[in-house]
């Protein structure tokens, strides 16, 4: 059975299965939570799947054709029957990238909507075919540039499956630690920009204050603030500086109070509440049919998280809760991400407390670059370094997929090897592309101003969509 089928089946099961951990609990904001399910309590189940053939979002041409064919064009009488086609973007401050939305409106009400993408197309997937396997890592940084380490991990897991590499436990813990710090950093960008879209400009400055601390941590461990390329095939690139762990602990200790500070600015603000509550409804059935994953899926009542349900990099050793809400609106997505940041703090502290000693890369001298000190005294290490850099390393022929829980949702990598030192095919299936499909479903019948709030709630990055 494919991973995608398993996801759909698992999600459908969880819609029909009552929550057993805190079901129906209301948090301090008044949002109804479906409950928190600890990772260690999961018992996978398999039932029938669901398709989405009748729920596909129309393309731009379909929207225009349907508008002209089903309604009187602008300028015809009577006025009450008129609809108008409007462009929102591609240059728009609230589309979170170069995105064009073709919107059909009846007055201020959305009749239909279709995203027009491709303005940021980079051809990264095709470029991967011309690079050695390890050289692909910097390209993965630039897919969703707000979570480079998560992208690195997803790609590395796929190649490591083909190579059948055993990753040291210390490297796995470091991957978990920096993946969760990346999740917090990505959510901070989401909250700051989402609040600014609604009009709460101060929150943006507060969020980027904490994000700056995280970028300094990433720079200390990798040499780069954003495009880190830290997670490599076989492990991680560098051992963190000895004093960095103390800085990470200091951040984790203070950060929960910062979350409370953000909530103090927003939670009881009547404008914030009215712009979010009851807006952008997405049912669990619609979310599954449209392939939605991540926070938008869990905010629609579907209890699915790859870290717990399909664990990787040792996530099965960590205790954490998966927030789920049954409210299905923009407000639920906001509350859920705030709780996710708190859970990420708990995971990071567990990673620091349980960080084992040992190597940070696999014991594979023909794949992993040797230690530079060894190169000065061992001819064999020098030869391996020269051959890996100039010729790459061959990967057994085959095809694999890997899945991780990225900040925006489920990230899949499909890698095909033909037995050479360069991949035959690399395909990224990211949450941003599939989550964008749900935009029309959430916007129909709402006002033009609501589109801004709804786009912010699904948290898209156009680099991941166009790639």
Secondary structure, DSSP 8 states (H G I E B T S, - for coil): --HHHHHHHHHHHHHHS---SSTTEE-TTS-EE---EEGGG-----------GGG----HHHHHHHHHHHSB-TT-S-GGGB-EEEEE-SS-TTSSSS-EEEEEEETTEEEEEEEE--TT---HHHHHTTSBGGGGHHHHHTTSTT-HHHHHHHHHHHHHHHHT----HHHHHHHHHHHHHHHHHHHHHHHHHHHHHHT-HHHHHHHHHHHHHHHHHHHHHHS-SS----EETTEESS---TTHHHHHHHHHHHHHHHHHHHHHHHTT-HHHHHHHTT-S---HHHHHHTT--THHHHTTT----HHHHS--TTGGGS--EE--BS--SHHHHHHHHHHHHHHHHHHHHHHHHT---S-SB-S-TTTS---HHHHTT-HHHHHHHHHHHHH-----SEEEEEEEEETTEEEEEEEEE-SSSB-SEEEEE-HHHHHHTTHHHHHTTSBHHHHHHHHHHH---HHHHH-
